[in-house]
Amino acid sequence: MHKLTESIGKYLLAAVSPLIRHPETAELRVASSPAGDILRFRLVLEQADVARVIGRNGMTASAIRSLAKAAGEKAGTKVVVHILSREEADAA
């Protein structure tokens, strides 16, 4: 499970870093279900960067989520990716 979490985390950061203006402030928060069958990734970005990652009609975010989900399914784990601004993450 740790190896899967690490590899998906690296993928997410590598996928969004070229798209955003402040990659140094990007933060990845990971939580797993008690049973360990669900991995939840929260990609926390600056407000201006969130729109850049989501893309036109959400196509970029959808592609990023699909690849992360496929990697999880291969390992028998459900993967959920949330893309949030720092303000949204702090409020949640």
C-alpha contacts under 8 A as a table, 3 or more apart, distances in Angstrom:
res1	aa1	res2	aa2	distance
1	M	4	L	5.16
1	M	5	T	6.20
1	M	36	G	7.94
2	H	5	T	5.10
2	H	6	E	6.12
3	K	6	E	5.10
3	K	7	S	6.11
4	L	7	S	5.21
4	L	8	I	6.10
4	L	72	G	7.48
4	L	75	A	7.68
5	T	8	I	5.40
5	T	9	G	5.95
5	T	30	V	7.94
5	T	39	L	7.61
6	E	9	G	5.07
6	E	10	K	6.16
7	S	10	K	5.16
7	S	11	Y	6.19
8	I	11	Y	4.96
8	I	12	L	6.14
8	I	68	A	6.26
8	I	71	A	7.45
9	G	12	L	5.19
9	G	13	L	6.32
9	G	28	L	7.19
9	G	41	F	7.86
10	K	13	L	5.31
10	K	14	A	6.02
11	Y	14	A	5.10
11	Y	15	A	5.95
11	Y	68	A	7.93
12	L	15	A	5.15
12	L	16	V	6.30
12	L	64	I	7.33
12	L	68	A	7.74
13	L	16	V	5.43
13	L	17	S	5.84
13	L	26	A	7.82
13	L	28	L	7.74
14	A	17	S	5.45
14	A	18	P	7.47
15	A	18	P	6.91
15	A	19	L	7.72
15	A	64	I	7.36
16	V	19	L	5.23
16	V	20	I	6.42
16	V	53	V	6.50
17	S	20	I	5.64
17	S	23	P	5.28
18	P	23	P	7.86
19	L	49	D	7.89
19	L	52	R	6.47
19	L	53	V	6.37
20	I	23	P	6.00
20	I	49	D	5.24
20	I	52	R	6.49
20	I	53	V	7.03
21	R	49	D	6.52
22	H	25	T	5.72
22	H	26	A	7.00
22	H	46	E	7.25
22	H	49	D	7.37
23	P	26	A	5.21
25	T	45	L	6.76
25	T	46	E	7.29
26	A	43	L	7.19
26	A	44	V	5.89
26	A	45	L	4.99
26	A	46	E	7.41
27	E	43	L	5.96
27	E	44	V	5.05
27	E	45	L	6.62
28	L	41	F	6.78
28	L	42	R	5.72
28	L	43	L	4.76
28	L	44	V	6.16
29	R	41	F	5.76
29	R	42	R	4.97
29	R	43	L	6.50
29	R	44	V	7.59
30	V	39	L	7.13
30	V	40	R	5.73
30	V	41	F	4.67
30	V	42	R	6.33
31	A	39	L	6.00
31	A	40	R	5.14
31	A	41	F	6.58
32	S	35	A	7.99
32	S	36	G	5.73
32	S	37	D	7.46
32	S	38	I	5.59
32	S	39	L	4.50
32	S	40	R	5.91
33	S	36	G	4.96
33	S	37	D	6.34
33	S	38	I	5.31
33	S	39	L	6.66
34	P	37	D	7.96
35	A	38	I	7.74
36	G	39	L	7.25
36	G	77	T	7.85
37	D	76	G	7.47
37	D	77	T	5.00
37	D	78	K	6.19
38	I	77	T	5.67
38	I	78	K	4.66
38	I	79	V	5.88
38	I	80	V	7.59
39	L	77	T	7.04
39	L	78	K	6.18
39	L	79	V	4.88
39	L	80	V	6.30
40	R	79	V	5.97
40	R	80	V	4.82
40	R	81	V	6.07
40	R	82	H	7.73
41	F	79	V	7.59
41	F	80	V	6.11
41	F	81	V	4.81
41	F	82	H	6.17
42	R	81	V	5.99
42	R	82	H	4.78
42	R	83	I	6.00
42	R	84	L	6.93
43	L	81	V	7.32
43	L	82	H	6.05
43	L	83	I	4.85
43	L	84	L	6.06
44	V	83	I	6.24
44	V	84	L	4.98
44	V	85	S	5.47
44	V	86	R	5.58
44	V	89	A	6.73
45	L	49	D	6.11
45	L	50	V	6.08
45	L	83	I	7.56
45	L	84	L	6.25
45	L	85	S	4.93
45	L	86	R	5.71
46	E	49	D	5.27
46	E	50	V	6.49
46	E	85	S	5.40
46	E	86	R	5.82
47	Q	50	V	5.42
47	Q	51	A	7.44
47	Q	85	S	4.88
47	Q	86	R	6.81
47	Q	87	E	7.72
48	A	51	A	6.10
48	A	52	R	7.17
49	D	52	R	5.09
49	D	53	V	6.34
50	V	53	V	5.25
50	V	54	I	6.16
50	V	83	I	6.93
50	V	84	L	6.70
50	V	85	S	6.18
51	A	54	I	5.13
51	A	55	G	6.11
52	R	55	G	5.31
53	V	60	T	6.32
53	V	61	A	6.12
54	I	57	N	7.69
54	I	58	G	4.91
54	I	59	M	6.86
54	I	60	T	5.49
54	I	61	A	4.58
54	I	62	S	7.80
54	I	83	I	7.86
55	G	58	G	5.07
55	G	59	M	5.83
55	G	60	T	5.04
55	G	61	A	6.64
56	R	59	M	6.01
56	R	60	T	7.31
58	G	61	A	5.45
58	G	62	S	6.03
59	M	62	S	5.03
59	M	63	A	6.21
60	T	63	A	5.22
60	T	64	I	6.30
61	A	64	I	5.10
61	A	65	R	6.08
62	S	65	R	5.13
62	S	66	S	6.02
63	A	66	S	5.07
63	A	67	L	6.36
64	I	67	L	5.48
64	I	68	A	6.39
65	R	68	A	5.16
65	R	69	K	5.98
65	R	80	V	7.38
65	R	81	V	5.96
66	S	69	K	5.05
66	S	70	A	6.09
67	L	70	A	5.07
67	L	71	A	6.30
68	A	71	A	5.21
68	A	72	G	6.36
68	A	79	V	6.59
68	A	80	V	7.95
68	A	81	V	7.70
69	K	72	G	5.08
69	K	73	E	6.14
69	K	78	K	6.65
69	K	79	V	5.02
69	K	80	V	6.92
70	A	73	E	5.07
70	A	74	K	6.22
71	A	74	K	5.26
71	A	75	A	6.69
72	G	75	A	5.16
72	G	76	G	6.11
72	G	77	T	4.77
72	G	78	K	5.60
72	G	79	V	5.52
73	E	76	G	4.73
73	E	77	T	5.34
73	E	78	K	6.10
73	E	79	V	7.69
74	K	77	T	7.54
84	L	87	E	7.97
84	L	88	E	5.92
84	L	89	A	6.05
85	S	88	E	5.21
85	S	89	A	6.24
86	R	89	A	5.16
86	R	90	D	6.17
87	E	90	D	5.26
87	E	91	A	6.22
88	E	91	A	5.17
88	E	92	A	6.25
89	A	92	A	5.26
